[in-house]
Amino acid sequence: MKHVRSKDGEMLAKPFIEVCKLIVPIVDKFGMSMAIVKADISGNISKLESKYTSDPSKFEFLYDMVRVEIETKTAKSSTSCTTGVLWLTRAMDFLVELLRNLMDHSDWSMTKACMESYNRTLKRWHGWLATSSFNVALKIIPDRKRFLETIACGSDDINADIQRFCSAFSPLLEANHKFLVSCSLLII
């Protein structure tokens, strides 16, 4: 993740997209319960990747995709890369919060960790239908122990790995939020 920003601190599109792609297999470990979340994350990654590959030199920096859409007045379209950055960042916020909850609250069930993460990150942006769908998905998520064993994939210290990931990735997500706020595209 240290290569996600340029030497000047600008968010590089391809490395950011690649880091997000690495997280999709973690969502897979939830099984069918998070299929909609996975599809949403994958769709936003594809949207950004498609824009980047259309002109890698023009879209070397993630925020250039947004700037172009602001100029062309397409940033608020549901199919825009701006919307993709926004919702991808929000989904990643949820996953980081979930991983933190699992590390910080060893006594919490997976359901409680997910619900608390959802309440802190996505719930305020979701309507009744999305919230209801999330609540249904919670009924079929794997248990905490099985989930952590599955994502460990032979790691000697999954807790340390999760802590390092959250510490490194959170500032990138915060930078995305700050940028979108600076463009008047996000209400905190």
Secondary structure, 3 states (H helix, E strand, C coil): CCCCECCCCCEEHHHHHHHHHHHHHHHHCCHHHHHHHHHHHHHHHHHHHHHHHHCCCCCCEHHHHHHHHHHCCCCCCCCCHHHHHHHHHHHHHHHHHHHHHHHHCCCCCHHHHHHHHHHHHCHHHCCHHHHHHHHHHHHHCCCHHHHHHHHHCCCCCHHHHHHHHHHHHHHHHHHHHHHHHHCCCCCC
